[in-house]
Amino acid sequence: MRKLKLTIKDLTISFRTINGLVRAVRGVNFGLEEGETLAIVGESGSGKSVTAKAIIGILAGNAIIDQGSIMYEGEDLAKVSERQFHKIRGKKIGMIFQDPLSSLNPIMKIGKQITEGMILNGNHYQNKIDDLAAREKAAYYNVLGKIEYLKKLIKNTKDDSKKKAYQAEIKELKPEKRGLKQKYNKARKSAKVIVDQEWKAEKDRVNGLISQLKAKLKISSEDKEKIKKEIEDLRENLQRFKRVTKKEAFERAVKVMEEVGIPDPEKRFYQYPFQFSGGMRQRIVIAIVLTANPDILICDEPTTALDVTIQAQILELINELKRERNLTVIFITHDLGVVANMADRIAVMYAGKIVEIGRSEDVFYNPQHPYTWVLLGSTPDITSKKKLTAIPGTPPDMLYPPEGDAFAARNKYAMKIDFVEEPPMFKVSETHYAATWLLHKDAPKIGIPNELKDRIERMKNLTKEVASDV
Amino acid sequence: MFSEVVLKVRDLKMHFTSGRGKRKHVVKAVDGVDFDIYQGEVFGLVGESGCGKTTTGRAIIRLYQPTGGNVEFLGKPIAQGKLDMELMKKMQMIFQDPIASLNPRMTVKEIIAQGLRISGLKDEREITENVHNVLRKVGLLPEHASRYPHEFSGGQRQRIGIARAIIVKPSFIIADEPISALDVSIQAQVINLLNDLREEFGITIMFIAHDLSVVKYFCDRVAVMYYGKMVELATNDELFKNPLHPYTRSLLSAVPLPDPNYEKTRKRITYNPNVHNYNQQKPTLQEITEGHFVLANDEEMTKYKRSLDDGIKVF
């Protein structure tokens, strides 16, 4: 097994609304391996987008993470403070949204939107100081985060005794916080001295070179232009030592735009979003995400607003980038065709829970949960004209999550126990798990519905045909 | 297979102009399309966004005034001149976005009954009865009549849109991407509903879509459009088995299917419009085998024919 990049344990998220708590995510568990693509599928309202938003820390203001953890590089993203998240969001974890038009600013040139992040994060001088004092900073902010988290808990709880306990805890943390702050400030100061020295040395070195060149300029008049250019380059490089300059940002932006397949990037750099087509806009969004060089990429229905040919191009692009940069991808969609194309592993979500998770082949060829069956059966089939198996009814109202299996009310294979007790995750194979009582040893052996079996068989034949054609 | 022609479209043109004088700019959204739609069939119109498929639908139902060409509906010309309201009642449209196409301030009953009222029905009891019947038909309940659109889910809203279209008993429906804004499971519900209605009332449907797997499932004949022109027209099976025009091939090769092994072997073909050499002869829509039309000139025709005979792919 490869290294785990991200581990989500028992994640539970609700939203405060006028009508009460909407339980959007109810205990989601999964691990994300380095370099893999995990697809999350499900109907709208199943909690797939909310899970993704929790990972990147952009949940709406009325969201509460009730419990659970999102472990990433030793940090729990569910408890990290907003200030700390700035260091992770975008830089380590990037996200592409569904609608490329509304994720771009319509009155800002494309180039500026791509370079904005680079320039904002590109103060090498500050970054170096931060790096040197990183350990002290982490310790300080950890305590700060803890306090913030406790304060949030106080705000959300109505129990007075609990409130008091939290307040006492905060009080206990205060002296520790003070000490850590002093330590942090000290570390910063000493770091600044070191960085300043480095900067001065570099500046003196370059200035020396420049004055030499200037002297040369006075004596010889032959290649004046060349020397002047050299001086300019030296000055530019000196600036680059301190921060990302506009010129550098431009060069890097053009490179990334080329990488994502935008023709004529030097010209396109100065255009506005409305001058791009839907597919091109999505490419720009991807370019913006890539400039920060993230290692996890979350794609929230990136192709739903695009048509087939453009969709194919964008999917190919994401696959290519994934290979080149060894990205780990979380891909959210409800299009099972796209899932088959992209995913290494698939998680099927229903009513805030993962009901089935497994490798792509497991879920497509040996689905176990009745919800996965209907989901697969309801996609129009290119090989037959039989009536589609539509799912009767609507998803449950998550204000009042149903008891037992949430899918029971719409499930024609539902048993009595489905309405009483929630099924645990049953193990189908090493890589394949499903939460349905049908997998219990005492349950009737129903097996995959025949229509679905036929369909898998037909698809296999089609695959053979296509393979022999090529 | 089908006998009677319901809709006859000849050389339909829809050009949009913007600016005037030197800056005048003409967009030829639809530039001369011909096709017939027969009684009782589902006619699919596919192509990428911006190829003019929606414009074609809207020009036929006269939401736009066509720039040129003829449209005959049930034997009478409808593309130019004053509209025959009695005749146009027989042609209805279902729109893509079920949220934007229903007036949020009207109750479901008002929305659905509007067509009846416009066509002159005044008896309130009859209207109510009609609305209730049609609601049951599309799988909603009569109680829903007094509610507002925001109280419904996406799939239910699309059912309201369908109810509004079928209450005036049309013989022809233009469905403009009726399912692309819906969830997978709900897509199946709406497709099944359209299928039932078609069987029950013998409604002819023109189905505009960009999702080819839905088109393959639902339509009898399919036309492929590319930049305002029709490039290929054939029966469903024929088109998916023997696609001839390179654009059709590229479109078909881009469809992802829910099967990981198939996806691994699928190779996408890209379409380059420069493969055609139209310097000597302009292409026209020609019939290659019975019912299979393709946009080509004579030189390409022989090439396509050969490939059909040999069963070998040209590209």
Chai-1 contact restraints between the chains, C-beta under 6 A:
chainA,res_idxA,chainB,res_idxB,connection_type,confidence,min_distance_angstrom,max_distance_angstrom,comment,restraint_id
A,E43,B,D183,contact,1.0,0.0,6.0,A-B,restraint_1
A,E43,B,S185,contact,1.0,0.0,6.0,A-B,restraint_2
A,S44,B,D183,contact,1.0,0.0,6.0,A-B,restraint_3
A,D307,B,E48,contact,1.0,0.0,6.0,A-B,restraint_4
A,D307,B,S49,contact,1.0,0.0,6.0,A-B,restraint_5
A,D307,B,H210,contact,1.0,0.0,6.0,A-B,restraint_6
A,V308,B,H210,contact,1.0,0.0,6.0,A-B,restraint_7
A,V308,B,A254,contact,1.0,0.0,6.0,A-B,restraint_8
A,V308,B,V255,contact,1.0,0.0,6.0,A-B,restraint_9
A,T309,B,E48,contact,1.0,0.0,6.0,A-B,restraint_10
A,T309,B,A254,contact,1.0,0.0,6.0,A-B,restraint_11
A,A312,B,A254,contact,1.0,0.0,6.0,A-B,restraint_12
A,A312,B,R268,contact,1.0,0.0,6.0,A-B,restraint_13
A,H334,B,D183,contact,1.0,0.0,6.0,A-B,restraint_14
A,H334,B,V184,contact,1.0,0.0,6.0,A-B,restraint_15
A,L336,B,P258,contact,1.0,0.0,6.0,A-B,restraint_16
A,G337,B,P256,contact,1.0,0.0,6.0,A-B,restraint_17
A,G337,B,L257,contact,1.0,0.0,6.0,A-B,restraint_18
A,G337,B,P258,contact,1.0,0.0,6.0,A-B,restraint_19
A,V338,B,P256,contact,1.0,0.0,6.0,A-B,restraint_20
A,A340,B,P258,contact,1.0,0.0,6.0,A-B,restraint_21
A,A340,B,D259,contact,1.0,0.0,6.0,A-B,restraint_22
A,A340,B,P260,contact,1.0,0.0,6.0,A-B,restraint_23
A,A340,B,E263,contact,1.0,0.0,6.0,A-B,restraint_24
A,N341,B,P256,contact,1.0,0.0,6.0,A-B,restraint_25
A,N341,B,E263,contact,1.0,0.0,6.0,A-B,restraint_26
A,S360,B,P260,contact,1.0,0.0,6.0,A-B,restraint_27
A,E361,B,P260,contact,1.0,0.0,6.0,A-B,restraint_28
A,F364,B,P260,contact,1.0,0.0,6.0,A-B,restraint_29
A,S378,B,V184,contact,1.0,0.0,6.0,A-B,restraint_30
A,S378,B,S185,contact,1.0,0.0,6.0,A-B,restraint_31
A,S378,B,A188,contact,1.0,0.0,6.0,A-B,restraint_32
A,T379,B,V184,contact,1.0,0.0,6.0,A-B,restraint_33
A,T379,B,P258,contact,1.0,0.0,6.0,A-B,restraint_34
A,P380,B,S213,contact,1.0,0.0,6.0,A-B,restraint_35
A,P380,B,V214,contact,1.0,0.0,6.0,A-B,restraint_36
A,P380,B,Y217,contact,1.0,0.0,6.0,A-B,restraint_37
A,I382,B,S213,contact,1.0,0.0,6.0,A-B,restraint_38
A,I382,B,K216,contact,1.0,0.0,6.0,A-B,restraint_39
A,L388,B,A188,contact,1.0,0.0,6.0,A-B,restraint_40
A,L388,B,N192,contact,1.0,0.0,6.0,A-B,restraint_41
A,A390,B,A188,contact,1.0,0.0,6.0,A-B,restraint_42
A,A390,B,Q189,contact,1.0,0.0,6.0,A-B,restraint_43
A,A390,B,N192,contact,1.0,0.0,6.0,A-B,restraint_44
A,I391,B,S185,contact,1.0,0.0,6.0,A-B,restraint_45
A,T394,B,S153,contact,1.0,0.0,6.0,A-B,restraint_46
A,M459,B,D259,contact,1.0,0.0,6.0,A-B,restraint_47
A,M459,B,Y262,contact,1.0,0.0,6.0,A-B,restraint_48
A,T463,B,N261,contact,1.0,0.0,6.0,A-B,restraint_49
A,T463,B,Y262,contact,1.0,0.0,6.0,A-B,restraint_50
A,T463,B,T265,contact,1.0,0.0,6.0,A-B,restraint_51
A,V466,B,T265,contact,1.0,0.0,6.0,A-B,restraint_52
A,A467,B,T265,contact,1.0,0.0,6.0,A-B,restraint_53
